[in-house]
């Protein structure tokens, strides 16, 4: 039986990076916990078969385990989750850690390509923001930079179009935006600044309106020159105050006073004294945001009496009503890859392939699609724009 001498520190680090206990890891690898403990203490060398199983379970290439020490530059974004969506304490799960690692590898890939050819992903300059800034001023600056007008926002015909337009606007500044399948119960999204690549945002699996708000929330984190793991809850702690700031910036970007007042003037003779549920739903639908988000914004703008948000959240909900969490998107298989990776990443890979920085096989691996589809990336993205009309 062939055994392999490896660094115990690397084994421990690799397991901890996917948030597995020794017992859980041993079960997945197929060895007794006591034996895995001996591997990690350096008392016994693992067999090649056991090492291969570790590579599968820890989501690492086999060659990784021959490093002499754990790699540097693998820090996770700051965890701003105050609690998970269901009220439980926030904890770094295996799924979230793997998702962050995957996103950082994509980010690093584009960073490396840009070192050879900056044209693969032109970089814009994001505004600087700090927690002491006026959130309406920051939101106005962000909206101006993203170049989405109030008239455009009011004529979008679907939430899918709205999400695609906001996402494309953020990506036009050289920000990578990924749409992942991680549950919103783990995190609404996260952002990564630095890491040797362009600023990056990842969105969890939920409704288009919720994803739009999370996109702008994470964009606010990037304007503060920091990355974060977020669920968008607030409290009086330093972390909670940062979340509050990012929430307010996202709200002012998506729902500026002038836009809200324009819609109200068009629909009503005067500002409603009491907002009916049907009117809240119509306004939220017109601006492509969630009803809770518009309720909070109306209170902030003093266009509704305090308590509107609480009243909405406490309303009885019919048992058959369930929030849609799919987030929309194409059903065709290559389209799913393009939707997940986003325009920024997909076009960067296509340009790198066109400029012969990478081979067809490399581009296909980066996009997780068969090589025959690589040449169609640009046309597929253009057809999506035509279909959605943004």
Secondary structure as the mmCIF struct_conf table of DSSP 4:
data_model
#
loop_
_struct_conf.conf_type_id
_struct_conf.id
_struct_conf.beg_label_comp_id
_struct_conf.beg_label_asym_id
_struct_conf.beg_label_seq_id
_struct_conf.end_label_comp_id
_struct_conf.end_label_asym_id
_struct_conf.end_label_seq_id
STRN STRN1 UNK A 3 UNK A 4
HELX_RH_AL_P HELX_RH_AL_P1 UNK A 8 UNK A 16
TURN_TY1_P TURN_TY1_P1 UNK A 17 UNK A 19
HELX_RH_AL_P HELX_RH_AL_P2 UNK A 22 UNK A 29
TURN_TY1_P TURN_TY1_P2 UNK A 30 UNK A 30
BEND BEND1 UNK A 31 UNK A 31
HELX_RH_AL_P HELX_RH_AL_P3 UNK A 33 UNK A 41
TURN_TY1_P TURN_TY1_P3 UNK A 42 UNK A 42
BEND BEND2 UNK A 43 UNK A 44
HELX_LH_PP_P HELX_LH_PP_P1 UNK A 45 UNK A 45
STRN STRN2 UNK A 46 UNK A 47
HELX_RH_AL_P HELX_RH_AL_P4 UNK A 48 UNK A 58
TURN_TY1_P TURN_TY1_P4 UNK A 59 UNK A 59
HELX_RH_3T_P HELX_RH_3T_P1 UNK A 62 UNK A 66
BEND BEND3 UNK A 68 UNK A 69
HELX_LH_PP_P HELX_LH_PP_P2 UNK A 70 UNK A 71
BEND BEND4 UNK A 72 UNK A 73
HELX_LH_PP_P HELX_LH_PP_P3 UNK A 75 UNK A 77
STRN STRN3 UNK A 78 UNK A 79
BEND BEND5 UNK A 82 UNK A 83
TURN_TY1_P TURN_TY1_P5 UNK A 85 UNK A 86
BEND BEND6 UNK A 87 UNK A 87
HELX_LH_PP_P HELX_LH_PP_P4 UNK A 88 UNK A 90
HELX_RH_AL_P HELX_RH_AL_P5 UNK A 94 UNK A 116
HELX_RH_3T_P HELX_RH_3T_P2 UNK A 118 UNK A 120
BEND BEND7 UNK A 121 UNK A 121
HELX_LH_PP_P HELX_LH_PP_P5 UNK A 126 UNK A 128
TURN_TY1_P TURN_TY1_P6 UNK A 131 UNK A 132
BEND BEND8 UNK A 133 UNK A 133
HELX_RH_AL_P HELX_RH_AL_P6 UNK A 135 UNK A 146
TURN_TY1_P TURN_TY1_P7 UNK A 147 UNK A 147
HELX_RH_AL_P HELX_RH_AL_P7 UNK A 150 UNK A 155
BEND BEND9 UNK A 158 UNK A 158
HELX_RH_AL_P HELX_RH_AL_P8 UNK A 159 UNK A 171
TURN_TY1_P TURN_TY1_P8 UNK A 172 UNK A 174
STRN STRN4 UNK A 176 UNK A 183
TURN_TY1_P TURN_TY1_P9 UNK A 184 UNK A 186
BEND BEND10 UNK A 188 UNK A 188
STRN STRN5 UNK A 189 UNK A 192
TURN_TY1_P TURN_TY1_P10 UNK A 195 UNK A 196
BEND BEND11 UNK A 197 UNK A 197
STRN STRN6 UNK A 200 UNK A 205
BEND BEND12 UNK A 206 UNK A 206
HELX_RH_AL_P HELX_RH_AL_P9 UNK A 208 UNK A 223
TURN_TY1_P TURN_TY1_P11 UNK A 224 UNK A 225
STRN STRN7 UNK A 228 UNK A 230
BEND BEND13 UNK A 236 UNK A 237
HELX_RH_AL_P HELX_RH_AL_P10 UNK A 238 UNK A 254
BEND BEND14 UNK A 255 UNK A 255
HELX_RH_AL_P HELX_RH_AL_P11 UNK A 257 UNK A 267
BEND BEND15 UNK A 269 UNK A 270
BEND BEND16 UNK A 273 UNK A 274
HELX_RH_AL_P HELX_RH_AL_P12 UNK A 277 UNK A 287
TURN_TY1_P TURN_TY1_P12 UNK A 288 UNK A 288
HELX_RH_AL_P HELX_RH_AL_P13 UNK A 291 UNK A 300
TURN_TY1_P TURN_TY1_P13 UNK A 301 UNK A 302
BEND BEND17 UNK A 303 UNK A 304
TURN_TY1_P TURN_TY1_P14 UNK A 306 UNK A 307
HELX_RH_AL_P HELX_RH_AL_P14 UNK A 308 UNK A 313
TURN_TY1_P TURN_TY1_P15 UNK A 314 UNK A 314
BEND BEND18 UNK A 315 UNK A 315
TURN_TY1_P TURN_TY1_P16 UNK A 319 UNK A 320
BEND BEND19 UNK A 326 UNK A 326
BEND BEND20 UNK A 332 UNK A 332
HELX_RH_AL_P HELX_RH_AL_P15 UNK A 333 UNK A 354
TURN_TY1_P TURN_TY1_P17 UNK A 355 UNK A 356
BEND BEND21 UNK A 357 UNK A 358
HELX_RH_AL_P HELX_RH_AL_P16 UNK A 360 UNK A 367
TURN_TY1_P TURN_TY1_P18 UNK A 368 UNK A 368
BEND BEND22 UNK A 369 UNK A 369
HELX_RH_3T_P HELX_RH_3T_P3 UNK A 371 UNK A 376
HELX_RH_AL_P HELX_RH_AL_P17 UNK A 377 UNK A 388
TURN_TY1_P TURN_TY1_P19 UNK A 389 UNK A 389
#
